[in-house]
Amino acid sequence: MSQQEIMDSICQFIKRDQSSEEGFNDLALHLFAYQYKNNLSYQAYCLQKGRTPRTVKMWSQIPSVPINAFKEVTLSSNNPNEAERIFMTSGTTQGIQGKHYHPALQVYDQSMTVNFNKRFMKNSEKIRMGILFPTEEEMPNSSLAHYLALAVKEFGTEDSSYFISERGLEIESLITGLEQAQRTGEPYALLGASYSFVHMLDELEKIGGVFSLPKGSSILDTGGFKNNSRHLELDDFYDRLSARLGVARKDCINMYGMTELSTQFYDQGNAEIPSVKSGPHWIRTRVINPLTGQTVPKGEQGVLVHCDLANFNSVTTILTEDIGVEVESGFLLKGRAQGAEAKGCSLALEEFIRAKKGNSL
């Protein structure tokens, strides 16, 4: 199959209301064969693990690439120099950034908009949005900047606004926007990075700012706090958001995504912590023991592996460094890998790098 045929088949798959296990598996195997043939770094890794399109019969058998491999090698089935967009991770203390190459944004955009419409917008009309993150023009290599720009373009009204600039949080403009929402009585959506919300809360608390956003208003935060802001307990974070903005915790949605994926996960609000995350029908998640690669029983803790069919150009299946627990309707995030789990993820990365070096000899 050509790249365009691959993209068209994924877009048609995304448009469906749901998919069977058989349908998901068929497309996942087609994508595996395509990536095995065209992504030589990935092919070398698969060969080292003894997995080829002839031997892999189920999507769960597709070799998962450790997420940090995106920082070590170029993972692309097409010429990376011809990519329409390159999304980059935030890097590390050494300044190494992972790169995710998108030869075209058609699939990513459809994955985002279909999922966002169902999970955040709940198929409702457009809503005025406030964005607590820089624009796409200011951060062209940020997947989150593109995600939020798409949200505004497809689902935001014309008077939607950004409240983060090169000067930082534009608190006066934000307050004006919140006051306007109160006056009009029309629902308002505030979206952005979790750490930006922390700065907003700090500023509002300094001046005693309290708002009561209209019924139907909602909040979306994403990204956690990482190293960008002081650590907050999630209960405290959502309590403060609810108290300052007048939005119930059930309407405070958290999006879980990553630069290396093309699909996002959402919860149903944060009235209770931890919230259950789930994805659309074109992504599947396993919880594994990273030392053995085996799926752990439901209810037991392990490392998350995502198989994302919207990842048509890099690799569909990624071994994260996130700890999770499978539950009936999705999974619970439990934090970053530590101890044995972290060791297992590191060993997987070492194995991937060895395969790449062997392929280049």
C-alpha positions in Angstrom: 0.0 0.0 0.0 1.2 3.5 -0.8 1.4 6.3 1.9 -1.8 7.9 0.6 -3.7 4.6 0.6 -2.5 4.0 4.1 -3.7 7.5 5.2 -7.0 7.1 3.5 -7.7 3.7 5.1 -6.9 5.1 8.5 -9.1 8.1 8.0 -12.0 5.9 6.9 -11.4 3.7 10.0 -11.5 6.8 12.3 -14.8 7.9 10.8 -16.5 4.8 12.0 -18.5 5.0 15.2 -16.6 2.0 16.6 -14.6 -1.0 15.4 -14.5 -4.7 16.1 -11.4 -6.4 17.5 -11.0 -8.1 14.1 -11.2 -4.8 12.2 -8.6 -3.2 14.5 -6.3 -6.1 14.2 -6.5 -6.2 10.4 -5.5 -2.6 10.0 -2.8 -2.8 12.7 -1.2 -5.7 10.8 -1.3 -3.8 7.5 0.4 -0.9 9.2 3.0 -3.2 10.8 3.8 -4.6 7.4 4.1 -1.1 5.9 6.3 0.2 8.7 8.4 -3.0 8.8 9.2 -2.5 5.1 9.8 1.2 5.1 11.1 2.1 8.6 14.5 0.4 8.6 15.4 1.3 12.2 12.2 -0.4 13.3 12.8 -3.3 10.9 16.2 -4.1 12.5 14.6 -4.0 16.0 11.8 -6.4 14.9 14.3 -8.8 13.3 16.3 -8.8 16.6 13.1 -9.8 18.4 12.2 -12.4 15.8 9.0 -10.6 14.8 8.1 -10.1 11.2 4.9 -9.6 9.3 4.9 -13.4 8.6 5.1 -14.3 12.3 2.9 -11.5 13.9 -0.7 -12.5 13.9 -2.2 -10.1 16.5 -1.8 -6.4 17.2 -0.7 -7.3 20.7 2.3 -9.1 19.2 3.6 -6.1 17.3 7.0 -5.1 18.8 6.7 -2.0 21.0 9.3 0.7 20.6 10.5 2.3 23.9 9.5 5.9 23.9 13.0 7.3 24.3 14.0 5.7 21.0 12.4 8.8 19.4 15.4 10.7 20.9 18.0 8.2 19.6 17.0 7.5 16.0 14.9 8.7 13.2 11.7 6.7 13.2 10.0 7.4 9.8 8.6 5.3 7.0 9.1 8.3 4.6 11.8 10.8 3.9 12.0 12.8 7.1 13.2 15.8 5.2 9.9 16.0 3.4 7.7 16.0 6.6 4.9 18.5 6.7 5.5 18.9 10.4 8.0 17.6 13.0 6.7 17.6 16.5 9.4 17.6 19.2 9.4 16.6 22.9 10.4 19.1 25.6 13.8 17.5 25.9 15.8 16.5 28.9 18.5 18.1 31.1 20.9 17.2 28.3 18.8 19.0 25.8 18.0 15.9 23.7 14.6 16.1 22.1 12.5 13.3 20.6 11.2 14.0 17.1 8.0 12.7 15.6 7.8 13.1 11.8 4.5 13.7 10.1 4.7 13.6 6.3 1.2 15.0 6.3 -1.1 16.1 9.1 -4.3 14.7 7.6 -4.5 11.7 9.9 -3.3 13.5 13.0 -5.9 16.2 12.5 -8.7 13.8 11.9 -7.8 11.7 14.9 -7.7 14.8 17.2 -10.9 16.5 15.9 -13.1 13.4 15.9 -12.0 12.4 19.4 -12.1 15.9 20.8 -15.6 16.5 19.5 -16.9 13.4 21.1 -15.0 13.5 24.4 -14.7 17.2 25.2 -17.3 18.9 23.1 -19.7 16.0 23.4 -20.9 16.8 19.9 -22.2 20.2 21.0 -22.0 23.6 19.2 -18.9 25.8 19.1 -17.9 27.4 22.4 -15.8 30.4 23.3 -12.4 29.3 24.3 -9.5 30.7 26.4 -6.1 29.1 25.7 -3.4 28.9 28.4 -0.6 28.0 26.0 1.5 29.8 23.3 0.1 29.8 19.7 1.2 27.4 17.0 3.1 30.2 15.3 5.2 30.7 18.4 5.8 27.0 19.0 5.6 25.3 15.6 7.2 22.1 16.8 4.8 21.6 19.7 2.2 18.9 19.3 0.2 20.6 22.1 0.3 24.0 20.4 -1.1 22.3 17.2 -3.7 20.4 19.2 -5.0 23.6 20.8 -4.9 25.5 17.6 -7.1 22.8 16.0 -9.5 23.0 19.0 -9.9 26.7 18.4 -10.2 26.5 14.7 -12.7 23.6 14.6 -14.7 24.2 17.8 -14.0 27.7 19.1 -16.0 30.8 18.4 -14.4 33.8 16.7 -13.9 35.6 20.0 -11.7 32.8 21.4 -8.4 34.1 22.8 -4.9 33.1 23.9 -3.7 34.2 27.3 0.0 33.1 27.1 2.5 35.3 25.3 6.3 35.8 25.3 5.7 37.9 28.4 4.0 35.0 30.2 0.5 34.7 31.5 -1.6 37.7 30.4 -3.6 37.8 33.7 -5.5 41.0 33.0 -6.7 39.8 29.6 -7.7 36.5 31.2 -9.7 38.2 33.9 -11.4 40.3 31.3 -12.4 37.2 29.4 -13.7 35.5 32.5 -15.7 38.5 33.5 -17.2 38.7 30.0 -18.2 35.0 30.2 -20.0 35.7 33.5 -21.9 38.7 32.0 -23.0 36.9 28.8 -24.0 33.7 30.6 -22.7 31.7 27.6 -20.6 28.6 28.3 -16.9 29.1 28.3 -14.0 26.6 27.9 -10.5 27.1 29.3 -7.9 24.8 27.9 -4.1 24.6 28.3 -1.1 23.0 30.0 -1.6 21.9 33.6 1.3 24.1 34.8 -0.2 27.2 33.2 -3.3 26.6 35.3 -1.1 26.6 38.4 0.3 30.0 37.5 -3.2 31.2 36.8 -4.4 30.0 40.2 -1.5 31.7 41.9 -2.3 35.0 40.3 -6.0 34.8 41.0 -5.4 34.0 44.6 -3.0 37.0 45.0 -5.9 39.3 44.1 -8.7 37.3 45.5 -10.2 36.6 42.1 -13.2 34.3 42.2 -15.5 33.6 39.2 -18.7 31.7 38.5 -18.5 30.6 34.9 -21.9 29.9 33.3 -23.5 26.4 33.2 -22.0 24.3 30.5 -18.5 25.7 31.0 -15.6 23.3 31.2 -11.8 23.1 31.7 -9.3 20.9 30.0 -5.7 20.5 31.3 -3.0 18.4 30.0 0.7 17.5 30.5 0.9 17.3 34.3 3.4 19.5 36.1 6.7 17.9 35.1 9.5 20.3 35.9 7.7 23.5 35.0 5.8 24.2 38.2 5.8 23.1 41.8 4.2 19.8 42.4 0.5 19.8 43.4 -1.7 17.0 44.6 -4.4 16.4 42.1 -7.2 16.8 44.6 -5.8 20.2 45.6 -5.4 21.2 42.0 -8.9 20.5 41.0 -10.4 21.8 44.2 -8.7 25.1 43.6 -9.8 25.2 39.9 -13.4 24.6 40.9 -13.3 27.1 43.7 -11.7 29.9 41.6 -13.7 29.4 38.4 -17.0 28.0 39.6 -16.6 24.9 37.4 -17.5 21.6 39.0 -14.7 19.0 39.2 -16.8 16.7 37.0 -16.4 19.3 34.2 -12.6 19.5 34.7 -11.3 17.2 32.0 -7.7 15.9 31.8 -6.3 14.9 28.5 -3.4 12.4 28.5 -1.3 12.5 25.4 2.3 12.6 24.2 4.3 13.9 21.3 5.1 10.3 20.2 1.4 9.5 19.7 -1.2 10.9 17.3 -4.2 10.1 19.5 -5.2 11.4 22.9 -6.9 9.9 25.9 -9.5 11.6 28.1 -11.3 11.1 31.3 -14.9 11.9 32.2 -14.0 14.6 34.7 -12.1 14.6 38.0 -14.8 14.4 40.6 -12.7 11.5 41.9 -9.0 10.9 41.7 -7.4 9.1 40.0 -9.7 9.4 37.0 -10.2 6.6 34.4 -8.5 7.4 31.0 -9.8 5.9 27.8 -9.2 6.3 24.1 -11.2 6.0 20.9 -11.6 2.8 18.8 -8.4 3.3 16.8 -6.1 3.0 19.8 -5.6 0.1 22.2 -3.6 -0.1 25.5 -1.9 -3.0 27.3 -0.4 -3.0 30.7 2.8 -5.0 30.8 5.6 -6.2 32.9 8.5 -4.4 31.1 11.0 -7.1 32.2 9.1 -9.9 30.5 7.0 -8.0 28.0 3.9 -10.0 29.2 0.5 -8.4 29.9 -0.2 -8.3 33.6 -3.6 -9.4 35.0 -6.3 -6.7 35.0 -6.1 -4.7 38.3 -2.3 -5.2 38.6 0.2 -2.4 38.1 2.5 -2.3 35.1 3.9 -0.1 32.3 1.5 1.2 29.6 1.9 0.2 25.9 -0.2 2.0 23.4 -1.0 0.8 19.9 -2.1 3.9 17.9 -3.3 3.3 14.4 -3.1 7.0 13.7 0.7 6.7 14.0 1.0 5.6 10.4 4.5 7.0 9.7 6.6 6.2 12.8 5.5 3.1 14.7 2.1 2.1 15.9 3.2 0.6 19.2 5.0 2.4 21.9 6.3 1.3 25.3 5.8 4.3 27.6 7.4 5.0 30.9 4.0 5.5 32.5 2.7 3.2 35.2 -0.9 2.2 34.9 -3.6 -0.2 36.0 -6.2 -1.6 33.6 -9.8 -1.2 34.8 -13.1 -2.1 33.2 -13.5 1.1 31.2 -9.9 2.1 30.6 -6.8 2.6 32.7 -5.6 4.5 35.7 -2.4 6.5 35.5 -0.2 5.9 38.5 2.9 8.0 37.7 6.3 7.4 36.1 8.2 4.2 36.1 10.5 3.6 39.0 12.6 0.7 40.3 12.1 -2.6 38.4 9.7 -0.9 35.9 12.2 1.8 35.0 14.9 -0.8 34.7 12.8 -2.8 32.2 12.1 0.3 30.1 15.9 1.1 30.1 16.7 -2.4 29.0 14.2 -2.2 26.2 15.8 1.0 25.0 19.3 -0.6 25.1 18.0 -3.4 23.0 16.6 -1.0 20.4 19.8 0.9 20.2 21.8 -2.3 19.8 19.6 -3.4 16.9 20.0 0.0 15.2 23.8 -0.2 15.5 23.8 -3.7 14.2 21.8 -2.6 11.2 24.3 0.1 10.4 27.4 -2.1 10.4 
